């Protein structure tokens, strides 16, 4: 999408201060604090023409597909991607608008209604974002299945009511024990065949499973789990972008300003950019690590 090839600058979850404004830009000024919506799109495919820029045929993200990134000293982005932070929302919180917007978009895609029961399978950064956004949307009982102790603890901080360690407890049975025949909405946020099937089977008849994770491998399932209970499986990708960059980003920023979302439970450490490999990437790749989201500071 960007036309760049590796090596490229990384970092698609970031905020910053505007130091220079291009000609013809209205509504922004030098010194403004902004969160960057990194969505890249072509503007010409059917989805873009219909306003669905986040599912563009050539979708990409600044910091993943070129165009600079948050790990650079500075980056140039289109004015529409710079979403102003509300007063009281820190730059650190601004850097977490991106994953929180993923969670918000997933909850909106799921059709969750106030009072409905929820199960979340996986409580990494995006799972935690889903939990917080589901709670803010008025969810009733929220059950979270997560094998890592530290991440389960973070899930409780984000609003989970019932925590399940799937290595020692059957997650489907646990969900059933606190709901009437299964949850109304399940979210799969781990990208593993077992969690997908558990999420699907944890929903009640006519319930909905929303797949949030990006998958590396194929998965098998029993179609009758969908058919016999008239269940629905839906996908969700990222958040609204393009000329709509401020729509869901703006919602998240307003919710942060109002205290309806809390970025603190997502952050497990803060490091300098010089330490990003050994103190950042390597710890996040370590399956025994208790890290969830490491904030990189200039």
Residue pairs with C-beta under 8 A, 6 or more apart in sequence:
1 40
1 41
1 42
1 58
1 59
1 60
1 65
1 66
2 8
2 40
2 60
2 62
2 65
2 66
2 67
3 66
4 65
4 66
4 67
8 65
8 66
8 69
9 63
9 66
9 67
9 68
9 69
9 71
9 72
9 75
10 63
10 64
10 69
10 70
10 71
11 63
11 69
11 70
11 71
11 72
11 296
12 38
12 61
12 62
12 63
12 64
12 69
12 70
12 98
13 38
13 63
13 70
13 95
13 96
13 98
13 99
14 35
14 36
14 38
14 63
14 69
14 70
14 75
14 95
14 98
15 33
15 34
15 35
15 36
15 85
15 91
15 92
15 94
15 95
15 97
16 33
16 34
16 36
16 70
16 75
16 91
17 31
17 32
17 33
17 34
17 91
18 28
18 29
18 30
18 31
18 32
18 33
18 34
18 82
19 30
19 74
20 30
21 28
21 29
21 30
22 79
25 79
27 79
28 34
28 79
28 82
28 84
32 82
32 84
33 84
33 85
33 91
33 94
34 82
34 83
34 84
34 85
34 94
35 83
35 85
35 94
35 95
35 97
35 98
35 249
35 253
36 62
36 70
36 75
36 77
36 81
36 82
36 83
36 98
37 80
37 81
37 83
37 98
37 101
37 239
37 241
37 245
37 246
37 249
38 61
38 62
38 63
38 64
38 67
38 77
38 81
38 98
39 53
39 54
39 59
39 60
39 61
39 62
39 81
39 238
39 239
39 241
39 242
39 245
40 56
40 58
40 59
40 60
40 61
40 62
40 65
40 67
41 48
41 53
41 54
41 56
41 58
41 59
41 60
41 241
41 242
42 48
42 56
42 57
42 58
43 53
43 56
43 242
45 56
45 57
45 58
46 57
47 53
47 55
47 56
47 57
48 56
48 242
51 242
51 244
53 59
53 240
53 241
53 242
53 243
53 244
54 105
54 237
54 238
54 239
54 240
54 241
54 242
55 237
59 237
59 238
60 66
60 67
61 238
62 68
62 69
62 75
62 77
62 81
63 69
63 70
63 71
67 75
67 77
68 74
68 75
68 76
68 77
69 75
70 95
70 296
71 273
71 276
71 296
73 298
80 242
80 243
80 245
80 246
81 241
81 245
83 97
83 245
83 246
83 249
83 250
83 253
84 253
85 91
85 93
85 94
85 253
86 253
86 254
86 256
86 257
87 257
88 257
89 253
89 256
89 257
92 263
92 267
92 295
93 256
93 263
94 253
95 295
96 263
96 266
96 267
96 293
97 249
97 252
97 253
97 256
98 239
99 125
99 126
99 129
99 266
99 293
100 129
100 132
100 133
100 252
100 255
100 256
100 261
100 263
101 238
101 239
101 248
101 249
101 251
101 252
102 126
102 129
102 212
102 238
102 239
103 126
103 128
103 129
103 130
103 131
103 132
103 133
103 134
104 129
104 133
104 239
104 248
104 251
104 252
104 255
105 236
105 237
105 238
105 239
105 240
105 248
106 126
106 130
106 133
106 187
106 210
106 212
106 236
107 130
107 133
107 134
107 137
108 248
109 210
109 234
109 235
109 236
110 185
110 187
110 208
110 210
110 234
110 236
111 185
111 208
112 118
112 134
112 137
112 139
112 184
112 185
113 138
113 184
114 137
114 138
114 139
115 138
115 139
115 140
116 139
116 140
116 183
116 184
116 185
117 139
117 140
117 141
117 142
117 143
117 179
117 183
117 184
117 185
118 134
118 139
118 140
118 141
118 142
118 143
118 183
118 184
118 185
118 186
118 187
119 142
119 143
119 144
119 145
119 171
119 175
119 183
119 185
119 186
119 187
119 199
119 202
119 203
120 127
120 130
120 131
120 134
120 142
120 143
120 144
120 145
120 155
120 160
120 186
120 187
120 189
121 127
121 144
121 145
121 146
121 171
121 186
121 187
121 188
121 189
121 190
121 195
121 196
121 198
121 199
121 202
122 145
122 146
122 188
122 189
122 190
122 191
122 195
122 213
123 131
123 144
123 146
123 148
123 151
123 152
123 154
123 155
123 158
123 160
123 189
124 151
124 189
124 190
124 292
125 266
125 292
125 293
126 189
126 212
126 213
127 144
127 146
127 151
127 155
127 187
127 189
127 190
127 212
128 151
128 154
128 155
128 158
128 265
128 266
128 292
129 266
130 187
130 189
130 212
131 142
131 144
131 155
131 158
131 159
131 160
132 158
132 159
132 261
132 262
132 265
133 261
134 142
134 159
134 185
134 187
135 142
135 158
135 159
136 255
136 260
136 261
139 185
141 161
141 162
141 178
141 179
141 183
142 159
142 160
142 161
142 162
143 160
143 161
143 162
143 163
143 164
143 174
143 175
143 178
143 179
143 183
143 202
144 152
144 155
144 160
144 162
144 163
144 164
145 164
145 165
145 166
145 171
145 174
145 195
145 198
146 152
146 155
146 163
146 164
146 165
146 166
147 165
147 166
147 167
148 290
149 165
149 290
150 268
150 290
150 291
150 292
151 292
152 163
152 165
154 265
154 266
154 268
154 292
155 163
156 163
157 262
157 265
158 262
158 265
158 266
161 178
162 174
162 178
164 171
164 174
164 175
166 194
166 195
166 198
171 198
171 202
172 198
172 201
172 202
175 182
175 183
175 202
176 182
176 202
179 204
180 204
181 204
181 205
182 201
182 202
182 203
182 204
182 205
182 207
183 202
183 203
183 204
183 207
184 203
184 204
184 207
184 208
185 203
185 207
185 208
185 209
185 210
186 199
186 200
186 202
186 203
186 207
186 208
186 209
186 210
187 199
187 209
187 210
187 212
188 195
188 196
188 199
188 200
188 209
188 210
188 211
188 212
188 213
189 195
189 212
189 213
190 213
191 213
191 214
191 215
191 216
192 219
193 217
193 219
193 220
193 221
196 209
196 211
196 219
196 221
197 219
197 221
197 222
197 225
199 209
200 209
200 221
200 225
200 226
200 231
200 233
201 225
203 209
203 229
203 231
204 229
205 228
205 229
205 230
205 231
206 229
206 230
206 231
206 232
207 229
207 231
207 232
208 231
208 232
208 233
208 234
209 231
209 232
209 233
209 234
210 233
210 234
210 235
210 236
211 233
211 234
211 235
211 236
212 236
225 231
226 232
226 233
239 248
239 249
240 247
240 248
252 261
255 261
256 263
266 292
266 293
267 292
267 293
267 294
267 295
268 290
268 291
268 292
268 293
268 294
269 279
269 283
269 291
269 294
269 295
270 294
270 295
270 296
270 297
271 279
271 280
271 294
271 295
271 296
271 297
272 296
272 297
272 298
273 296
273 297
273 298
276 296
279 294
280 294
280 296
283 289
283 291
283 294
284 291
284 294
